[in-house]
Amino acid sequence: MNNKVGLVSLGCAKNLVDSENLLGMLCQQGMEIVSDPAEADIIFVNTCGFIESAKEESIEAIFEMSQYKKTGHLKKLFVTGCLAQRYPTALMDEIPEIDGILGVAEYARLSEMLAEADKNLRPCYTANGPRFLSTPRVLTSAGYSAYVKISDGCDNRCTYCAIPLIRGRYASRPFDDIVDECRRLADQGVTEITLIAQDTSRYGCDLGDGHYLLPELLEAVSAIEKLHWVRVLYCYPDSTEDRLLDTIQRLPKVAPYLDLPLQHIDDDLLKRMNRRGSSDWIKSRLAECRKRGILLRTTMIVGFPGETDAQFETLLNFVKEARFDRLGAFTYSAEEGTPAAKMPDQIDEEVKNRRLDQLMMLQQSISMEINEARIGTTCEVLVDGIDEGRPYGRSIYEAPECDGCIWLDADRELTPGEYVNVQITGAEAYDLYGEVID
């Protein structure tokens, strides 16, 4: 097998972690990682299969990479990730350029797959192998910030979501393994750790006595001396207990930031989505966060089957009242094999898109007001990079990749990865401007 390997990673941060572990395993095989696909002898495409647009992007990437068999050095093209796990036979049948498929829980068979592919056997592994491997990892993001996955799969069974069909039942990663990885990353120079999973707040429900262990995990990770910030994303409303919120508030290294994807607020729609927790419970969680000074981020779905104009207005009114610091939204996508795809009263795409525009215009005005209120305040900022000569970064209130940035003015050169004190001097709907004052 030739030894220059490239990788395309699509989808969420959880998929990125899988990609980084895969790269670490390939390095163990003696392979050299290259960033230019034209130089690669082997290319992996780690796909996303969450919604229709993600599937299309993944298929486009596979076809794009396959062209390097004609124009570059490419000998073998492998596909992994959620799309590969869900549609292995169709991909192998319809895209003959694919030389092998490695499912989301089959990374332990990487060497076997490479050996079989070298014999032109087109291996396809999508069984349920070990969920968590002790493997080396190659960070593809900035060396000072890293995601750490704390569980895999999901038991929530939301009627619109294909993740349980792809990733399987919820499985918590062993506690000590997570802490050990965070410690290793800190020793390598990582100062910001973001804990992720399909559902982080349920972490530990399948370990020990069944209690949620995210508070204890935050305690252990934030105790690592070399770490500066720790944040957690993707909590689920019904398992977001006061104990977790108290821990977030109490620990100085932990970002006072809760990512709580709600999807909707109308009780009838929440039931149709199979979302646990009523609108009253959701509102109580928001109130408890506000009491503790915890910033709130959420995501919403518009155009779910049967969503009436009145129910959409209920959502708009709720967003007006809740004034989320961050809000993302997407139109409902009917995913094959999910209960919602068979529900009556599917919403027209034009209606979905109009509702999405209304919701995001509302949130834009809210975000503008919230950002303007930060003018004159000071905060610590992690420098992320330089764009056209101007440095930018994030405070503890901005998560990597999904939130806006703070554009910086400074009288000295700034280095990505350093922390500086900044006074906020200007605001846009999603980005801020600030002057370094240290």
Phi, psi and chi 1 to 4 in degrees:
 res  aa     phi    psi   chi1   chi2   chi3   chi4
   1 MET       -  129.9 -176.2   70.3   71.3      -
   2 ASN   -66.6  161.9  -65.3  -50.0      -      -
   3 ASN  -118.2   12.7   66.0   -4.4      -      -
   4 LYS  -102.2  123.7  -71.9 -172.5  176.4 -179.1
   5 VAL  -125.3  138.4   60.8      -      -      -
   6 GLY  -119.3  158.8      -      -      -      -
   7 LEU  -142.5  136.3 -176.4  141.6      -      -
   8 VAL  -111.6  120.1  177.1      -      -      -
   9 SER  -111.6  122.1 -173.7      -      -      -
  10 LEU  -115.2  161.8  -56.6  170.8      -      -
  11 GLY    88.3 -146.2      -      -      -      -
  12 CYS   -85.1  175.8   64.6      -      -      -
  13 ALA   -65.0  -29.2      -      -      -      -
  14 LYS   -64.7  -38.6  -61.8  174.6  -75.7  -68.4
  15 ASN   -66.9  -35.3 -138.4   33.6      -      -
  16 LEU   -61.9  -40.8  177.1   64.3      -      -
  17 VAL   -61.2  -43.0  171.5      -      -      -
  18 ASP   -59.0  -41.5  -70.9  -15.5      -      -
  19 SER   -62.0  -42.9  -66.9      -      -      -
  20 GLU   -67.4  -35.9  -67.6  176.0  -17.9      -
  21 ASN   -67.5  -39.5  -74.4  -33.8      -      -
  22 LEU   -61.8  -43.0  177.2   59.8      -      -
  23 LEU   -61.4  -39.4  -72.7  174.6      -      -
  24 GLY   -61.2  -40.5      -      -      -      -
  25 MET   -68.1  -37.9  -63.5  173.1   72.5      -
  26 LEU   -66.0  -37.0  -69.9  165.6      -      -
  27 CYS   -62.4  -37.8  -74.2      -      -      -
  28 GLN   -61.5  -28.3  -83.2 -169.6  -36.7      -
  29 GLN   -78.9   -0.2  -58.7  -79.1  -30.6      -
  30 GLY    87.5   17.9      -      -      -      -
  31 MET   -91.6  153.4  -63.9 -170.6 -173.4      -
  32 GLU  -102.8  127.6  174.9 -170.1   -7.8      -
  33 ILE   -83.8  131.4  -59.9  167.8      -      -
  34 VAL  -123.8  146.1  -65.3      -      -      -
  35 SER   -89.5  -22.4   58.0      -      -      -
  36 ASP   -93.0  113.7 -176.8   -5.7      -      -
  37 PRO   -62.3  -22.6   19.2  -30.3      -      -
  38 ALA   -65.9  -21.7      -      -      -      -
  39 GLU   -91.9  -11.6  -62.4  178.5    4.3      -
  40 ALA   -80.2  137.1      -      -      -      -
  41 ASP   -83.2  -29.3  -54.7  -56.0      -      -
  42 ILE  -131.6  137.9  -57.3  164.6      -      -
  43 ILE  -130.5  134.5  -67.7  177.5      -      -
  44 PHE  -106.4  135.2  -79.3   81.5      -      -
  45 VAL  -113.8  112.4  179.3      -      -      -
  46 ASN   -92.3  107.1 -167.3    2.9      -      -
  47 THR   -91.2  161.7   60.3      -      -      -
  48 CYS  -114.7  144.9  178.3      -      -      -
  49 GLY  -136.6   28.7      -      -      -      -
  50 PHE   -71.9  -50.1 -178.9   52.8      -      -
  51 ILE  -134.0  172.0   56.8  177.1      -      -
  52 GLU   -58.4  -43.2 -167.7   61.2   33.0      -
  53 SER   -63.2  -35.0   59.8      -      -      -
  54 ALA   -68.7  -38.0      -      -      -      -
  55 LYS   -61.7  -45.5  -64.6  177.1 -169.7  174.7
  56 GLU   -61.7  -42.0  -67.3  170.3    0.5      -
  57 GLU   -62.0  -40.5 -178.6 -174.2   20.5      -
  58 SER   -64.6  -44.5  -66.2      -      -      -
  59 ILE   -65.2  -41.0  -68.7  170.4      -      -
  60 GLU   -59.3  -41.1  -72.2  174.0    6.9      -
  61 ALA   -65.5  -39.3      -      -      -      -
  62 ILE   -61.9  -47.7  -66.3  169.3      -      -
  63 PHE   -63.2  -40.6  -81.5  119.0      -      -
  64 GLU   -61.9  -45.6 -178.6 -177.7  -10.6      -
  65 MET   -68.0  -32.6  -68.1  -58.1  108.0      -
  66 SER   -63.4  -23.9   72.4      -      -      -
  67 GLN   -65.7  -20.7  -63.3  -54.1  -56.4      -
  68 TYR   -71.6   -9.5  -71.7  102.8      -      -
  69 LYS   -68.8  -24.0  -73.2 -170.0  173.5 -177.4
  70 LYS   -97.4  -37.5  -59.0  174.4 -176.8  176.3
  71 THR  -106.5  -11.7   63.0      -      -      -
  72 GLY  -125.7 -147.3      -      -      -      -
  73 HIS  -103.5    6.4  -61.4  -73.7      -      -
  74 LEU   -63.2  127.5 -176.0   62.2      -      -
  75 LYS  -109.3  -35.3  -57.5  -63.0 -172.0  -64.7
  76 LYS  -135.1  133.9  -60.2  -66.2  179.7 -176.6
  77 LEU  -120.0  120.6  175.3   63.5      -      -
  78 PHE  -116.3  147.8  -60.1  113.6      -      -
  79 VAL  -124.9  133.7  179.6      -      -      -
  80 THR  -136.4 -173.0 -174.8      -      -      -
  81 GLY    90.5 -170.7      -      -      -      -
  82 CYS   -66.3  -41.9  -69.4      -      -      -
  83 LEU   -64.6  -41.3 -171.2   72.6      -      -
  84 ALA   -64.4  -39.0      -      -      -      -
  85 GLN   -64.9  -37.4  179.5   70.4   33.2      -
  86 ARG   -84.4  -35.6 -164.6  168.7 -176.3 -157.2
  87 TYR  -129.0   53.0  -58.6  108.4      -      -
  88 PRO   -65.0  -43.1   23.9  -34.0      -      -
  89 THR   -66.4  -45.1  -57.6      -      -      -
  90 ALA   -61.7  -41.9      -      -      -      -
  91 LEU   -64.0  -44.8  -71.8  171.0      -      -
  92 MET   -66.7  -37.5  -66.9  -69.1  -91.1      -
  93 ASP   -73.2  -39.5  -71.1  -13.1      -      -
  94 GLU   -93.5  -17.4  -63.9  175.9   20.8      -
  95 ILE  -126.0   84.8  -50.1  179.1      -      -
  96 PRO   -64.0  -15.4   20.3  -31.3      -      -
  97 GLU   -68.3  -18.1  -67.1   86.9   -8.6      -
  98 ILE   -72.5  128.6  -64.5  174.5      -      -
  99 ASP   -99.6   -8.7  -63.8  -68.8      -      -
 100 GLY   178.9  153.8      -      -      -      -
 101 ILE  -126.6  135.5  -79.6  179.2      -      -
 102 LEU  -124.5  114.8 -163.5   63.8      -      -
 103 GLY   -71.5  172.5      -      -      -      -
 104 VAL   -68.7  -18.7  -63.4      -      -      -
 105 ALA  -119.6   28.3      -      -      -      -
 106 GLU  -123.3   18.9  -71.6  -80.8   43.7      -
 107 TYR   -62.9  -23.0  -70.6  118.2      -      -
 108 ALA   -64.1  -18.1      -      -      -      -
 109 ARG   -99.5   18.3  -59.4 -178.2   71.8 -179.6
 110 LEU   -56.8  -49.2  173.3   63.6      -      -
 111 SER   -60.9  -41.2  -64.0      -      -      -
 112 GLU   -63.1  -42.1 -175.7 -179.0  -10.0      -
 113 MET   -64.5  -44.3 -173.7 -162.5   70.2      -
 114 LEU   -61.0  -41.2  -67.4  172.5      -      -
 115 ALA   -65.8  -42.2      -      -      -      -
 116 GLU   -68.7  -38.8  -70.2 -160.0    5.7      -
 117 ALA   -65.2  -32.0      -      -      -      -
 118 ASP   -65.3  -20.8 -147.7   22.8      -      -
 119 LYS   -97.4   10.6  -59.6  173.2 -174.9  175.4
 120 ASN    61.6   39.0  -62.2  -42.1      -      -
 121 LEU   -94.9   -8.2  -64.7  177.0      -      -
 122 ARG    51.1   63.5  -63.6 -170.0   82.4 -149.2
 123 PRO   -65.6  151.8   25.5  -35.0      -      -
 124 CYS  -143.8  104.8 -178.3      -      -      -
 125 TYR  -114.1  114.0  -57.8  146.4      -      -
 126 THR  -137.7   25.8   56.9      -      -      -
 127 ALA   -78.7 -176.8      -      -      -      -
 128 ASN   -96.4   92.1  -65.7  -41.3      -      -
 129 GLY   -91.4 -165.4      -      -      -      -
 130 PRO   -63.3  134.9   17.4  -26.8      -      -
 131 ARG   -77.3  -33.4  -56.0  -71.1  -77.7  -84.0
 132 PHE  -130.0  124.4  -51.1  106.0      -      -
 133 LEU  -114.4  145.1  -59.9  174.4      -      -
 134 SER   -86.7   86.5  -63.0      -      -      -
 135 THR  -121.4  155.6   60.2      -      -      -
 136 PRO   -67.4  165.5   24.9  -33.8      -      -
 137 ARG  -141.3  136.8 -179.0  174.3  167.5 -170.6
 138 VAL  -109.0  113.2  175.0      -      -      -
 139 LEU   -71.8  129.3  -66.7 -177.5      -      -
 140 THR  -100.6  -14.2   57.4      -      -      -
 141 SER   -91.3 -172.2   56.1      -      -      -
 142 ALA   -58.5  142.6      -      -      -      -
 143 GLY   -68.8   -7.6      -      -      -      -
 144 TYR  -101.0   -5.9   51.2   82.4      -      -
 145 SER  -135.6  135.6 -178.6      -      -      -
 146 ALA  -148.8  149.0      -      -      -      -
 147 TYR   -91.1  147.1  -63.9  101.1      -      -
 148 VAL  -131.2  122.8  172.2      -      -      -
 149 LYS   -85.3  130.8 -168.9  156.1   64.2  168.6
 150 ILE  -109.1  -11.1   66.9  172.3      -      -
 151 SER  -159.1  173.6   70.8      -      -      -
 152 ASP  -141.5  155.4 -162.8   29.6      -      -
 153 GLY    76.5 -179.7      -      -      -      -
 154 CYS  -158.3  140.1 -171.3      -      -      -
 155 ASP  -108.0    3.9  -72.3  -17.0      -      -
 156 ASN   -70.9  -30.2  -69.1  -34.9      -      -
 157 ARG    56.0   43.8  -62.4  -74.1  171.6  178.4
 158 CYS   -60.5  139.5  -58.0      -      -      -
 159 THR   -69.3  -15.5   57.5      -      -      -
 160 TYR   -96.2   -7.4   52.7   82.2      -      -
 161 CYS  -107.2  132.9 -175.8      -      -      -
 162 ALA   -94.2   -2.7      -      -      -      -
 163 ILE   -56.3  -45.1  -68.2  -61.3      -      -
 164 PRO   -61.6  -30.0  -24.7   35.6      -      -
 165 LEU   -69.6  -27.8  -56.9  174.9      -      -
 166 ILE   -95.4  -49.4  -60.0  168.3      -      -
 167 ARG   -96.4  -14.2  -67.6  -85.2  177.3  176.5
 168 GLY    85.0 -166.6      -      -      -      -
 169 ARG   -66.3  158.8  -63.2  -68.8  -55.4  -87.5
 170 TYR   -65.3  133.8 -169.3   88.3      -      -
 171 ALA  -140.0  118.7      -      -      -      -
 172 SER   -79.3  137.2  -61.8      -      -      -
 173 ARG   -74.3  144.3 -174.8  179.6  172.9 -170.5
 174 PRO   -54.8  136.4  -28.6   36.2      -      -
 175 PHE   -54.7  -51.6 -169.9  101.6      -      -
 176 ASP   -65.8  -31.8  -69.5  -18.3      -      -
 177 ASP   -63.2  -40.5  -74.5    0.6      -      -
 178 ILE   -64.5  -48.8  -61.3  169.5      -      -
 179 VAL   -63.1  -40.6  178.3      -      -      -
 180 ASP   -62.4  -42.0  -72.6  -14.3      -      -
 181 GLU   -65.1  -42.2 -179.0  179.8   17.5      -
 182 CYS   -60.0  -39.3  -68.3      -      -      -
 183 ARG   -66.9  -41.6 -169.6  173.9  -69.6  111.5
 184 ARG   -63.1  -43.3  -73.0 -164.5  -56.9  -87.3
 185 LEU   -62.1  -41.1  -70.6  168.5      -      -
 186 ALA   -62.9  -38.9      -      -      -      -
 187 ASP   -66.2  -24.8  -72.7  -19.2      -      -
 188 GLN   -85.7   -3.6  -66.1  168.3   18.9      -
 189 GLY   111.7    0.5      -      -      -      -
 190 VAL   -73.0  129.9  170.1      -      -      -
 191 THR  -114.6  -13.0   60.6      -      -      -
 192 GLU  -124.7  121.7  178.4 -171.7   40.5      -
 193 ILE  -113.5  132.2  -68.4  -77.3      -      -
 194 THR  -117.6  116.2  -58.1      -      -      -
 195 LEU   -83.7  130.0  -57.2  177.8      -      -
 196 ILE  -136.2  159.1   54.6  171.4      -      -
 197 ALA  -175.5  173.2      -      -      -      -
 198 GLN   -61.8  -33.8  -88.7   79.3   26.5      -
 199 ASP  -149.7   96.1  179.2   -4.9      -      -
 200 THR   -74.8  -33.7   51.1      -      -      -
 201 SER   -67.0  -19.8   52.0      -      -      -
 202 ARG   -88.1    1.5 -161.5  170.5  -59.3  -80.8
 203 TYR   -52.8  132.9  173.8   74.1      -      -
 204 GLY    93.0   -5.7      -      -      -      -
 205 CYS   -62.3  -22.6   65.4      -      -      -
 206 ASP  -108.1   15.5   53.1  -17.9      -      -
 207 LEU  -117.4  147.5  -58.9  175.7      -      -
 208 GLY    55.8 -125.4      -      -      -      -
 209 ASP   -91.0    7.3   59.1    6.8      -      -
 210 GLY    89.5   -0.2      -      -      -      -
 211 HIS   -73.9  150.5  -74.3   99.5      -      -
 212 TYR   -68.1  135.1  -57.0  141.6      -      -
 213 LEU  -115.4   10.1  -63.0  176.5      -      -
 214 LEU   -61.0  -39.9 -176.0   56.0      -      -
 215 PRO   -57.4  -45.0  -26.7   36.5      -      -
 216 GLU   -65.4  -36.3  -72.1   82.0   -4.5      -
 217 LEU   -66.1  -42.2 -175.4   61.1      -      -
 218 LEU   -61.3  -39.7  -73.0  171.4      -      -
 219 GLU   -58.7  -49.1  -68.4  -97.1   11.3      -
 220 ALA   -67.7  -42.2      -      -      -      -
 221 VAL   -70.0  -43.0  174.3      -      -      -
 222 SER   -68.1  -16.3   66.0      -      -      -
 223 ALA   -77.5   -9.1      -      -      -      -
 224 ILE   -70.9  118.8  -62.4  171.2      -      -
 225 GLU   -60.6  -40.2 -175.5  176.1   -6.7      -
 226 LYS   -77.3  -10.3  -65.8  178.6 -178.0  177.8
 227 LEU   -81.4  142.4  -68.6  180.0      -      -
 228 HIS  -105.9  -43.5 -163.6   71.2      -      -
 229 TRP  -129.5  143.4  -72.6  -13.4      -      -
 230 VAL  -131.4  131.6  179.2      -      -      -
 231 ARG  -134.5  162.5   67.0  176.6   73.9 -114.5
 232 VAL  -133.1  138.5   60.3      -      -      -
 233 LEU  -120.6  161.6  -60.1 -179.7      -      -
 234 TYR    64.2   58.6  -42.2  125.3      -      -
 235 CYS   -87.5  159.8  -65.7      -      -      -
 236 TYR  -112.4  136.4 -167.1   93.3      -      -
 237 PRO   -54.4  -45.3  -26.6   33.7      -      -
 238 ASP   -72.4  -18.4   84.1  -42.3      -      -
 239 SER  -106.3    9.3   48.9      -      -      -
 240 THR   -90.0   91.2  -61.2      -      -      -
 241 GLU   -87.7  162.1  -56.1  171.9  -37.7      -
 242 ASP   -59.0  -32.5  -74.3   -5.6      -      -
 243 ARG   -60.6  -39.5 -170.4  168.6   70.4   92.6
 244 LEU   -66.7  -45.3  171.7   58.8      -      -
 245 LEU   -63.3  -38.4  -57.8 -178.0      -      -
 246 ASP   -62.5  -39.6  -71.9  -19.1      -      -
 247 THR   -66.4  -43.7  -58.1      -      -      -
 248 ILE   -60.0  -42.3  -68.8  172.5      -      -
 249 GLN   -67.6  -36.0  179.6 -170.4   25.3      -
 250 ARG   -80.7  -32.9  178.1  171.1   50.0   81.2
 251 LEU   -87.9  118.5  -63.9  173.8      -      -
 252 PRO   -65.8  -27.9   19.1  -30.4      -      -
 253 LYS   -79.9  -19.0  -71.7 -175.6 -177.7  178.9
 254 VAL   -83.8  127.5  175.1      -      -      -
 255 ALA   -61.7  130.3      -      -      -      -
 256 PRO   -76.2   70.9   29.1  -33.4      -      -
 257 TYR  -148.8  122.7  179.7  114.1      -      -
 258 LEU  -122.1  121.5 -168.9   71.5      -      -
 259 ASP   -95.7  109.4 -173.3  -49.0      -      -
 260 LEU  -126.8   81.9 -163.7   67.0      -      -
 261 PRO   -62.1  116.6  -20.8   33.1      -      -
 262 LEU   -99.8  -33.5  -61.0  178.0      -      -
 263 GLN    73.4  -37.3  -43.7  -52.0   -1.9      -
 264 HIS  -169.4  176.7 -143.4  -77.7      -      -
 265 ILE  -127.6  -14.9 -164.6   59.7      -      -
 266 ASP   -71.3  126.8  180.0   84.5      -      -
 267 ASP   -61.8  -39.6  -79.0  -49.6      -      -
 268 ASP   -64.0  -42.7  -71.4  -21.1      -      -
 269 LEU   -67.8  -38.3  -85.2 -178.4      -      -
 270 LEU   -59.6  -37.9  -70.6  172.2      -      -
 271 LYS   -67.2  -42.5  -71.2  177.0 -176.7  176.5
 272 ARG   -64.2  -30.6  -74.4  166.6   64.0   85.0
 273 MET   -79.5   -8.3  -68.9  177.6  174.1      -
 274 ASN    60.9   39.2 -163.8   35.0      -      -
 275 ARG   -91.6  126.0  -61.1  -77.4  -66.4  179.6
 276 ARG   -79.5  144.1  -66.9 -174.6  -53.5  -82.2
 277 GLY    99.3  126.4      -      -      -      -
 278 SER   -79.9  172.9   65.4      -      -      -
 279 SER   -62.0  -35.1   59.1      -      -      -
 280 ASP   -64.5  -41.1  -73.5  -18.7      -      -
 281 TRP   -64.9  -42.8  171.7 -106.4      -      -
 282 ILE   -57.9  -47.5  -71.5  170.5      -      -
 283 LYS   -63.5  -32.5  -68.9  173.0 -177.5  176.1
 284 SER   -67.5  -35.5   77.2      -      -      -
 285 ARG   -65.3  -42.1  -63.1  -59.2   83.7 -155.3
 286 LEU   -64.1  -41.7  -54.4 -171.7      -      -
 287 ALA   -63.1  -41.4      -      -      -      -
 288 GLU   -66.4  -35.4  -68.0  -60.7  -31.9      -
 289 CYS   -64.8  -45.8  -74.2      -      -      -
 290 ARG   -60.5  -40.2  -62.7  -61.5 -168.8 -161.0
 291 LYS   -59.9  -30.8  -79.6  167.7   52.5  177.0
 292 ARG   -98.0    4.2  -66.7  166.1  174.7   80.7
 293 GLY    71.7   29.4      -      -      -      -
 294 ILE   -95.0  124.3  -63.5  174.0      -      -
 295 LEU   -67.2  146.5  177.7  148.1      -      -
 296 LEU  -118.8  130.2  -74.1  163.7      -      -
 297 ARG  -121.7  144.3  176.2 -178.4  175.6   82.5
 298 THR  -146.5  170.8 -166.7      -      -      -
 299 THR  -130.9  150.8   52.7      -      -      -
 300 MET  -130.2  151.6  -61.5  -66.6 -176.1      -
 301 ILE  -109.7  130.1  -63.9  173.8      -      -
 302 VAL  -112.9  149.0  -61.9      -      -      -
 303 GLY    80.0   22.4      -      -      -      -
 304 PHE   -62.6  146.9 -172.6   81.0      -      -
 305 PRO   -49.4  127.5  -29.4   35.5      -      -
 306 GLY    86.8   -2.7      -      -      -      -
 307 GLU   -63.6  117.6 -176.7 -170.9   48.1      -
 308 THR   -87.3  168.0   64.2      -      -      -
 309 ASP   -59.3  -38.8  -71.5  -20.0      -      -
 310 ALA   -65.9  -40.1      -      -      -      -
 311 GLN   -67.9  -35.6  -72.0  170.2  -34.7      -
 312 PHE   -66.7  -38.7  177.4   64.2      -      -
 313 GLU   -63.3  -36.5  -75.5  -64.0  -36.9      -
 314 THR   -60.3  -41.2  -62.7      -      -      -
 315 LEU   -64.2  -45.8  175.0   60.1      -      -
 316 LEU   -60.1  -44.4  -72.9  178.2      -      -
 317 ASN   -63.8  -38.1  -70.2  -29.1      -      -
 318 PHE   -63.8  -44.3  168.7   64.3      -      -
 319 VAL   -63.9  -37.6  169.9      -      -      -
 320 LYS   -60.3  -43.0  -72.3  177.5 -172.1  175.2
 321 GLU   -74.7  -42.2  -65.4  170.1    6.8      -
 322 ALA   -72.7  -31.9      -      -      -      -
 323 ARG    48.9   64.0  -67.1  179.3   61.4   79.6
 324 PHE   -64.0  138.0  -69.0   99.1      -      -
 325 ASP   -64.7  -35.2  -58.4  -87.1      -      -
 326 ARG  -137.7  140.0  -44.0  -92.1 -169.9  -94.8
 327 LEU  -149.3  127.8 -177.2  146.0      -      -
 328 GLY  -115.6  157.5      -      -      -      -
 329 ALA  -149.7  155.7      -      -      -      -
 330 PHE  -147.5  157.0   54.3   93.7      -      -
 331 THR   -78.3  148.1   57.1      -      -      -
 332 TYR   -61.3  136.4  165.5   74.2      -      -
 333 SER  -121.2  122.6  172.2      -      -      -
 334 ALA   -74.6  109.6      -      -      -      -
 335 GLU   -99.9  131.1  -67.8  -55.3  -51.3      -
 336 GLU   -53.7  133.2 -179.8 -176.4   -4.3      -
 337 GLY    88.7   -5.7      -      -      -      -
 338 THR   -95.8  148.2   61.7      -      -      -
 339 PRO   -58.6  -37.5  -25.8   34.8      -      -
 340 ALA   -64.5  -27.4      -      -      -      -
 341 ALA   -65.2  -22.5      -      -      -      -
 342 LYS   -99.7    1.0  -60.1  177.6 -178.3  177.6
 343 MET   -71.7  148.8  -71.8 -178.7  178.1      -
 344 PRO   -72.4  173.3   26.9  -34.0      -      -
 345 ASP    61.9   43.6  -57.6  -40.5      -      -
 346 GLN   -63.9  141.7  -62.0  -75.7  -33.3      -
 347 ILE   -90.6  139.3  -54.1  -64.9      -      -
 348 ASP   -62.7  142.7 -176.3   78.7      -      -
 349 GLU   -59.6  -36.8  -70.1  -62.7  -36.8      -
 350 GLU   -63.5  -40.1 -176.8  179.5  -13.9      -
 351 VAL   -66.3  -43.7  174.7      -      -      -
 352 LYS   -57.0  -48.2  -67.3 -179.2 -169.1  177.2
 353 ASN   -66.7  -36.4  -70.5  -35.7      -      -
 354 ARG   -64.7  -42.1 -175.0  172.4   68.0 -113.6
 355 ARG   -65.7  -39.7  -71.0  177.3  179.0  174.8
 356 LEU   -61.0  -44.3  178.3   64.2      -      -
 357 ASP   -61.1  -42.8  -71.8  -16.3      -      -
 358 GLN   -61.1  -46.8  -79.1 -176.0  -98.5      -
 359 LEU   -63.8  -44.6  177.4   57.6      -      -
 360 MET   -72.3  -30.7  -66.5  -46.4  -62.2      -
 361 MET   -65.7  -40.1  -72.9  -62.7  -68.7      -
 362 LEU   -62.1  -47.8  169.4   60.8      -      -
 363 GLN   -64.9  -33.5  178.9   58.7   29.4      -
 364 GLN   -60.3  -41.8 -173.4  178.6   55.7      -
 365 SER   -68.6  -37.9   64.4      -      -      -
 366 ILE   -65.7  -45.4  -67.3  170.3      -      -
 367 SER   -61.6  -38.4 -178.9      -      -      -
 368 MET   -61.2  -44.7 -174.9   73.7 -146.3      -
 369 GLU   -65.0  -41.7  -67.3  170.4    3.7      -
 370 ILE   -64.9  -42.1  -69.8  172.2      -      -
 371 ASN   -68.0  -39.0  -82.8   -4.4      -      -
 372 GLU   -61.8  -33.0  -74.8  178.6  -26.7      -
 373 ALA   -68.1  -16.3      -      -      -      -
 374 ARG   -86.5   -9.8  -71.3  179.7   65.9  178.6
 375 ILE   -61.8  130.5  -65.6  174.6      -      -
 376 GLY    95.7  -15.8      -      -      -      -
 377 THR   -84.5  165.0   64.5      -      -      -
 378 THR  -118.6  152.7   58.8      -      -      -
 379 CYS  -157.0  161.4   58.1      -      -      -
 380 GLU   -85.9  137.3 -174.2  179.0   41.8      -
 381 VAL  -126.3  134.5  168.5      -      -      -
 382 LEU   -90.3  118.6  169.2   59.4      -      -
 383 VAL   -71.8  124.7  179.4      -      -      -
 384 ASP  -100.5  -29.8  -98.9  -25.7      -      -
 385 GLY   174.1 -172.2      -      -      -      -
 386 ILE  -133.5  129.0  -60.5  172.3      -      -
 387 ASP  -124.1  116.6 -174.1   12.2      -      -
 388 GLU    52.0   42.1  -64.5 -176.0   -8.1      -
 389 GLY    87.0   -6.7      -      -      -      -
 390 ARG  -110.6  125.3 -173.3  165.6 -165.8  178.0
 391 PRO   -74.4  154.4   24.5  -30.7      -      -
 392 TYR  -144.9  160.9   61.6   90.9      -      -
 393 GLY  -163.7 -164.2      -      -      -      -
 394 ARG  -137.9  148.6  -64.1  173.8  -71.3  108.8
 395 SER   -91.5 -179.1   75.0      -      -      -
 396 ILE   -65.2  -14.3 -158.3  168.1      -      -
 397 TYR   -89.2    0.1  -58.0  108.6      -      -
 398 GLU  -120.2  118.9  -73.8   86.0   39.0      -
 399 ALA   -78.1  151.5      -      -      -      -
 400 PRO   -62.8  140.5   17.3  -27.4      -      -
 401 GLU    74.7  -40.5  -60.8 -176.4   41.7      -
 402 CYS   -93.6  -14.7   57.7      -      -      -
 403 ASP  -112.3  171.5  -65.5  -25.8      -      -
 404 GLY   -70.4 -178.4      -      -      -      -
 405 CYS  -124.2  173.3   67.8      -      -      -
 406 ILE  -115.5  115.9  -57.4  174.9      -      -
 407 TRP   -82.5  132.7  -65.9   94.4      -      -
 408 LEU  -114.0  141.7  -57.7  171.4      -      -
 409 ASP  -110.1  132.2  -73.1  -42.4      -      -
 410 ALA  -146.6  151.9      -      -      -      -
 411 ASP   -95.5   16.3   57.9    7.1      -      -
 412 ARG  -146.9  166.8   64.3  176.6  177.5   84.3
 413 GLU   -74.5  133.3 -174.8  174.2  -20.7      -
 414 LEU  -104.2  147.6  -59.6  179.5      -      -
 415 THR  -114.3  127.6  -56.1      -      -      -
 416 PRO   -52.8  131.7  -28.8   37.1      -      -
 417 GLY   104.7  -13.7      -      -      -      -
 418 GLU   -89.1  157.0   72.8  170.7  -57.7      -
 419 TYR  -107.5  132.4  -66.9   82.8      -      -
 420 VAL  -133.4  154.0  -67.2      -      -      -
 421 ASN   -87.6  136.2  -67.3  -41.8      -      -
 422 VAL  -136.2  139.6  171.2      -      -      -
 423 GLN  -102.3  128.5 -177.9  172.6   46.4      -
 424 ILE   -75.1  127.6  -57.7  -59.3      -      -
 425 THR  -117.0  -14.9   57.4      -      -      -
 426 GLY  -159.9  163.9      -      -      -      -
 427 ALA  -146.4  143.7      -      -      -      -
 428 GLU  -120.7 -176.7  -67.1 -179.6  -10.9      -
 429 ALA   -60.4  -37.4      -      -      -      -
 430 TYR  -123.2  -22.8  -59.4  114.0      -      -
 431 ASP  -110.2  159.5  -71.0  -10.5      -      -
 432 LEU  -123.3  167.1  -67.3  162.1      -      -
 433 TYR  -127.5  142.7  -63.9   84.4      -      -
 434 GLY  -152.9  161.9      -      -      -      -
 435 GLU  -114.8  128.4 -179.4  179.6  -14.6      -
 436 VAL   -68.6  128.2  175.6      -      -      -
 437 ILE  -117.8    6.8   57.6  175.2      -      -
 438 ASP   -95.5      -   62.3  -17.5      -      -
